Amino acid sequence: MSAPRFIQIHSLHAYTAVLLNRDDSGLAKRLPYGGVMRTRVSSQCLKRHWRIEESDPHALAKLDGFVDSFRSRELVTKKVLRPLDGRFPAEVVKALEAEIQKAVYGDKGADRKNRQTLLLGAPEIDWLAAEAVRLAEAAAGDPAEAKAVVTEWAKSVKDNLKVLREQTALPGGLAAALFGRMVTSDPAANLDAPIHVAHAFTVHGEETESDYFTAVDDLWEPGQDHGADTIQETELTSGLFYGYVVVDLPLLIKNCGDDAALAGRVVEHLVHLVAEVSPGAKLGSTAPYGRAGLMLIEAGDRQPRSLAGAFRTALSGSDLDQAITALDDELGRMDRAYETGEARCHLSLGMALAAGGEQGSLRTIASWAGDRVVDAAPEAAA
């Protein structure tokens, strides 16, 4: 195999009596597949939990080289203008606001309800905050002058931000470098995502029930009603979920400022996060914490392919070994048909994956995945 271009991460996670990801009606998200309805966890839900995790030793925020970022419609209000309060006259700050909001959020950005939720990195926000101070100082307490200087500033702000981004390793922060971003007001700020995440789904038909529950009045007295202050229903589901993640290694290295070592650490941490960090609503009432029963890591230079086809025919239940057998069969068929020669390793709490390469601990396979990133670096290929 030549230098790898892609890392593929396949996983199987079991959860019992949970509500991992809800739709707009409060029910579990679903997916029809193979003529059977499955329980689903959206890719957005998965990515958010991996991105914001803080307590895990492999949280992205604990990476050496981590650069923070913030996602909000209030970036200018809270991160750029709020530090000016009390330092400069309120009329001056107000005169600056509309143009700075529009510079970041587009022509309709002066009105909060018209703004998109935007992701900016700490370097970008720090530069904007410093510029706001400079403009406020240049106004010398005069709102009319503030309006004049900020209008002139706005003419070149995108060019200046472009220069900043070209000279900064992670201008949008690590989150943008990993999961991409789209800025409709400034297409030059857009970043393609090197990490692609599929919606996870149960390998069998949905297993669900409606849970009736009450909140009981602790001060209830005999002779009153039955003491139930609240009577509600919620949906609970159980299942074994197949998950799939692809990492485009050259793009990841590029987005990490051509720092292959940082990109390798990112992939190593990502493997840990996929295995150990659970999505979940209703944490207090369902404790939806679980770790992967299977993790299969593949490295190769051919176009990735999901192994979801292993479960097109729904399994009879959530038995881990049955699911591993189905994955093994699918891998065998793929290998015989396409001969793409991916290198593999895996972790299993059940039977070994015959086509999965060497079996090891989570630490071992995560380290293996991180090492493949270094192999993909341009200097390694040379």
C-alpha positions in Angstrom: 0.0 0.0 0.0 1.2 3.5 -0.8 1.0 6.4 1.6 -2.5 6.4 3.1 -4.9 9.1 2.1 -7.9 8.1 4.3 -8.5 6.7 7.8 -11.8 4.9 8.2 -13.2 4.3 11.7 -16.0 1.7 12.1 -17.7 1.2 15.5 -20.4 -0.8 17.2 -21.9 0.7 20.4 -24.7 -0.8 22.6 -27.1 1.3 24.6 -30.0 0.3 26.8 -33.1 2.4 27.8 -31.8 5.7 26.4 -32.9 8.6 24.3 -29.7 9.5 22.6 -30.9 12.0 20.0 -34.4 13.5 19.7 -36.3 15.0 16.8 -38.5 18.1 17.0 -41.3 16.2 18.6 -39.1 14.8 21.4 -39.0 11.3 19.9 -35.9 9.3 19.0 -34.6 10.1 15.5 -35.2 7.3 13.0 -34.0 5.9 9.7 -35.7 3.5 7.3 -33.1 1.0 5.9 -33.6 -2.4 4.3 -37.3 -2.1 4.7 -37.0 -1.8 8.5 -37.2 1.3 10.7 -34.0 1.8 12.7 -33.1 4.1 15.6 -30.6 6.8 14.5 -28.1 9.2 16.0 -27.4 12.2 13.7 -23.9 13.1 12.6 -24.4 16.6 14.0 -25.1 15.1 17.4 -22.0 12.9 17.4 -19.7 15.6 16.2 -20.9 18.1 18.8 -20.3 15.7 21.7 -16.8 14.9 20.4 -16.0 18.5 19.9 -17.2 19.9 23.2 -16.1 17.0 25.5 -13.9 18.4 28.3 -13.5 15.7 31.0 -12.0 12.9 28.9 -8.2 12.8 28.9 -8.4 12.8 25.1 -10.6 15.8 24.8 -9.6 17.9 21.8 -9.2 20.9 24.1 -6.4 19.0 25.9 -4.3 18.6 22.7 -0.9 20.3 22.6 -1.5 22.8 19.8 -5.2 23.3 20.5 -6.7 26.7 19.4 -10.2 27.5 20.7 -13.1 28.6 18.6 -16.6 29.9 19.3 -19.9 29.2 17.5 -22.6 31.8 18.0 -24.8 34.6 16.5 -23.4 36.9 19.2 -19.7 36.7 18.5 -19.3 40.4 17.8 -21.7 41.5 20.6 -20.1 39.3 23.3 -16.5 38.9 22.2 -15.7 42.1 20.3 -17.9 44.9 21.6 -18.6 43.9 25.2 -15.0 44.5 26.3 -15.4 48.1 25.2 -18.3 48.7 27.7 -17.2 51.2 30.4 -13.9 51.9 28.6 -15.4 54.0 25.8 -18.6 56.1 25.6 -21.7 54.0 24.9 -22.5 56.2 21.9 -19.1 55.5 20.3 -19.6 51.7 20.8 -23.0 51.9 19.3 -21.7 53.8 16.3 -19.2 51.0 15.7 -21.5 48.1 16.1 -23.6 48.0 12.9 -20.5 48.0 10.6 -18.6 45.4 12.6 -21.6 43.1 12.7 -22.1 43.4 9.0 -18.4 42.8 8.4 -18.7 39.5 10.2 -22.2 38.4 9.5 -23.0 40.0 6.1 -25.1 42.9 5.0 -28.1 41.8 7.2 -25.9 41.1 10.2 -26.9 44.3 12.1 -30.2 42.5 13.0 -29.5 39.5 15.3 -32.4 37.4 13.9 -30.9 37.6 10.4 -27.5 36.3 11.4 -26.3 32.8 10.7 -24.7 30.9 13.6 -21.0 31.4 12.8 -17.8 29.7 13.9 -14.8 31.9 14.4 -11.4 31.0 15.9 -9.8 32.7 18.8 -7.1 34.4 16.5 -9.9 35.9 14.3 -11.8 37.1 17.3 -8.7 38.5 19.0 -7.9 40.5 15.9 -11.4 41.8 15.6 -11.4 42.8 19.3 -8.1 44.6 18.9 -9.4 46.4 15.8 -12.5 47.5 17.7 -10.3 49.1 20.4 -8.2 50.8 17.8 -11.3 52.2 16.1 -12.8 53.4 19.4 -9.6 55.1 20.3 -9.4 56.8 16.9 -12.9 58.2 17.4 -11.7 60.2 20.4 -15.1 60.1 22.0 -17.0 61.4 19.0 -19.8 59.1 17.7 -19.7 60.8 14.2 -16.0 60.1 13.9 -16.5 56.5 15.1 -19.0 56.1 12.3 -16.6 57.5 9.7 -13.6 55.4 10.8 -15.5 52.2 11.0 -17.1 52.7 7.6 -13.6 53.2 6.1 -12.3 50.1 8.0 -15.1 47.9 6.7 -13.9 48.4 3.1 -10.8 46.4 3.7 -11.7 44.1 6.6 -12.1 41.0 4.4 -8.8 41.5 2.8 -7.2 42.0 6.2 -8.8 38.8 7.6 -7.6 36.9 4.5 -4.1 37.9 5.3 -4.5 36.9 8.9 -5.8 33.5 7.9 -2.9 33.0 5.5 -0.4 33.8 8.2 -2.0 31.9 11.1 -1.9 28.1 11.5 -5.4 27.6 12.9 -7.2 30.9 12.3 -10.6 29.3 12.7 -9.6 27.2 15.7 -9.2 23.5 15.8 -13.0 22.9 15.4 -13.1 24.6 12.0 -9.9 22.7 10.9 -11.5 19.4 11.7 -15.2 19.8 11.0 -15.1 22.6 8.4 -17.1 25.8 8.3 -19.2 27.8 5.8 -19.3 31.6 6.0 -21.8 33.0 3.5 -20.7 36.6 4.1 -17.0 35.7 3.4 -16.5 32.6 1.1 -12.8 33.0 1.5 -13.2 31.9 5.1 -14.8 28.6 4.2 -13.1 25.4 5.1 -13.8 21.9 3.8 -14.2 19.3 6.5 -11.5 16.6 6.5 -13.6 14.6 9.0 -16.7 13.0 7.6 -19.2 11.5 9.9 -22.2 9.2 9.0 -25.4 9.0 10.9 -25.2 6.0 13.3 -28.1 3.5 13.1 -29.1 0.3 14.8 -28.0 -2.9 13.1 -31.5 -4.3 13.8 -35.0 -3.0 13.8 -35.9 -0.3 16.3 -36.4 -1.3 19.9 -38.6 1.3 21.6 -41.1 1.8 24.3 -43.1 4.7 25.8 -42.1 5.4 29.4 -44.8 6.8 31.6 -43.4 8.7 34.6 -44.5 11.1 37.4 -43.0 13.7 39.6 -44.4 13.1 43.1 -45.1 15.9 45.6 -42.9 15.3 48.6 -45.4 17.3 50.8 -48.4 15.3 49.7 -50.9 14.5 52.5 -53.6 11.8 52.7 -56.9 13.0 51.5 -55.4 15.1 48.7 -55.0 13.8 45.2 -52.5 11.1 44.5 -49.5 13.3 44.9 -48.3 13.3 41.3 -47.5 16.9 40.4 -46.4 15.9 36.9 -47.4 13.0 34.7 -45.5 12.7 31.4 -44.4 10.2 28.8 -41.1 9.9 27.0 -39.6 7.4 24.5 -36.8 5.1 25.5 -34.8 3.0 23.0 -32.2 0.2 23.1 -29.9 -1.0 20.4 -26.5 -1.8 18.9 -25.5 1.1 16.7 -23.1 1.0 13.7 -21.0 4.2 13.3 -18.7 5.3 10.5 -16.1 8.1 10.3 -13.7 9.0 7.5 -10.7 11.2 7.9 -9.1 12.8 4.7 -5.5 12.9 5.9 -4.0 15.4 3.4 -6.8 17.8 4.0 -6.5 17.4 7.7 -2.8 18.1 7.6 -3.4 21.1 5.5 -6.1 22.5 7.8 -3.8 21.9 10.7 -1.3 24.4 9.2 0.7 21.6 7.5 1.6 20.3 11.0 1.5 16.5 10.5 2.4 15.8 14.1 -0.7 17.8 15.3 -2.9 16.0 12.7 -1.6 12.7 14.0 -2.5 13.6 17.6 -5.9 14.8 16.4 -6.6 11.4 14.9 -5.4 9.5 17.9 -7.7 11.6 20.2 -10.5 11.2 17.7 -10.3 7.4 17.9 -10.6 7.6 21.7 -13.5 10.0 21.5 -15.5 7.9 19.1 -15.0 4.8 21.3 -15.6 6.5 24.7 -17.8 9.6 24.4 -21.5 8.9 24.3 -24.1 11.2 22.8 -27.2 11.6 24.9 -30.2 13.6 26.0 -31.7 12.9 29.4 -28.4 12.3 31.0 -29.8 12.5 34.6 -32.6 9.9 34.0 -30.9 7.4 31.6 -27.1 7.6 32.2 -26.4 6.9 28.5 -22.8 6.1 28.9 -21.2 3.3 26.9 -18.0 2.3 25.2 -17.6 0.7 21.8 -17.9 -3.1 21.6 -16.0 -3.0 18.4 -13.6 -0.5 16.8 -12.2 -1.2 13.3 -9.6 1.2 11.9 -8.6 1.1 8.3 -5.9 3.1 6.4 -5.7 3.2 2.6 -5.3 5.3 -0.5 -8.6 4.3 -2.3 -12.0 6.0 -2.0 -13.6 5.1 1.4 -16.6 2.9 1.6 -19.0 2.4 4.5 -19.7 -1.2 5.8 -23.4 -0.3 6.4 -24.3 -2.8 3.7 -23.5 -5.5 6.3 -26.7 -4.5 8.0 -29.0 -3.9 5.0 -30.8 -7.0 6.1 -31.7 -6.2 9.8 -30.1 -8.5 12.3 -32.5 -10.4 14.6 -31.2 -8.5 17.7 -28.4 -6.6 19.2 -26.0 -9.5 19.8 -22.4 -8.2 19.3 -20.9 -11.3 17.9 -23.7 -11.6 15.3 -22.9 -8.0 14.2 -19.2 -8.7 14.0 -19.9 -11.8 11.9 -22.0 -9.6 9.5 -19.1 -7.1 9.3 -16.6 -9.8 8.7 -18.7 -11.2 5.8 -19.1 -7.7 4.3 -15.3 -7.0 4.6 -14.6 -10.4 2.9 -16.9 -9.6 0.0 -15.4 -6.1 -0.4 -11.8 -7.5 -0.3 -12.5 -10.1 -2.9 -14.3 -7.7 -5.3 -12.2 -4.6 -5.0 -8.8 -5.7 -3.7 -8.1 -2.3 -2.3 -5.6 -3.5 0.3 -6.4 -1.4 3.3 -4.2 -1.9 6.4 -6.3 -2.6 9.5 -6.4 -3.1 13.2 -9.3 -3.5 15.6 -10.5 -3.7 19.2 -13.3 -6.1 20.1 -15.2 -7.0 23.3 -16.6 -10.0 21.5 -15.2 -12.3 18.9 -12.2 -11.3 16.9 -12.8 -9.7 13.5 -11.1 -12.2 11.2 -10.6 -9.6 8.4 -9.8 -6.8 10.8 -6.0 -7.1 11.1 -4.2 -7.2 14.4 -6.4 -6.9 17.5 -5.3 -4.6 20.4 -6.4 -2.2 23.1 -7.9 1.2 22.4 -4.6 2.8 23.2 -2.9 0.6 20.7 -5.2 1.1 17.8 -5.5 4.9 18.4 -1.7 5.1 18.4 -1.6 3.0 15.2 -4.1 5.4 13.5 -2.1 8.5 14.6 1.1 7.0 13.1 -0.6 6.5 9.7 -1.2 10.3 9.6 2.5 10.9 9.8 3.0 8.4 6.9 0.6 10.5 4.8 2.6 13.8 5.3 4.1 15.2 2.1 7.7 14.9 3.5 7.0 11.2 4.4 5.7 10.6 0.8 8.8 12.2 -0.6 
